[in-house]
């Protein structure tokens, strides 16, 4: 089955809905440290949305709040029409949220296929054993996984693990996909291939929110950007406008950044 076939994610958002994800005043504190402070923005269905900022800005903490790995201290989160503030990660997954991690976390004693099957079994649609196997093979093909499906996850290199992590995230048919520094360490050729794949995922019906430092990829792909610094939102808008914002240049891009 070809990569562009209907075997793709195909988890279209609710018809007529504009904002798939809505944040209002989200705040996360760890003791006396405020890691995320009063952050508000929306992510429109069908978009590729970029969340950028310097190291330590609160990006991954915010992502963890949205994905259910940690509970915000204040503010509200709405996903696909549901108030999901404080929902745990398993419930967010069943509602249609998938994600990858900065460091892929496979089950090392399982094969690539078995790793994807865990996710395919856990998603919103309940599948039988045969359907899980088929879905898992389709997702490995969809992300152009370069090894045999029965390859042990423990033998995979960093780039192969990223592809496996993406296949796992897509296997549950998410409405929205979170990518946490997915492009880190990729070569220019690999970045080109990943950009094509992410566009295909978006075109097949999955909204993408990506935390990323590779500005070449961000500027190429993202419809909208939000920028965090010290946990606060300092800019939000279309990519070209945000890249020209003086606060963003001072905090992150540098004065000599060129589009």
C-alpha angles and dihedrals in degrees: 000000000000124000092245094049125116087266087088124108094286097177101140120193122248108290113258094014115128108183112048092177125031126185122189120184095330111186130178124187130185105198106301094347118095104206096174120024125196097318118182128178142120130232113212120224113256095026138113106230124193126211111192141165142121123302110285093025093124100256099131091041090054090047090052090052091052094045095048100250091118133016120239118237093221142003133049136270124201121189123185091342096312127111097236098170106147095001113152122247095256092055092047089053092053090049089057110273120134129177147180125213136230087245112033113238109204126164096259096203092055129078122250090257093050091050092055091044090061089060094041089054093049103048129103095274113069108227133189122237095266093047090049090053092049094046091050093051090047092053093049088052092044093057091042094241104197100213135065114279092242094055113126112253089224090068097053124111124226097271093046090050090054091055090047091049090052092049089051092050092050097044093081091056097243123200088210131028124204115205115192109199091321094164097054111130097008122137121237090260092050090048090055091052093046092050090055091048094049091050089052091050090051092046090050090059109272119122113220130213110186130190105202146157097194098097094186088064095041094052092045096050114023125095093189135018134202119194125207128197122177088348095305130110107244100169140012132176144076115344098249094050094046091050089058095049110118093218091053092048092049095045101038124350101047127232095275097054111133126199 
